[in-house]
């Protein structure tokens, strides 16, 4: 018994049919495109996390600068 009631032999037959339909070159291209898309998504998520962590600091600096300017007046 394999994944969800599908045996390993059935998975191999499905894989063989997919390779025959699309060919290895096209499958390789699809795999590399998918990998590049995932890598870009992960980088975007990291950039977003960095941006979110920097925003509170900017707000604190703005309020402290406003209070310093008020003290000067």
Beta strands, then each sheet from edge to edge (+ up, - down):
end
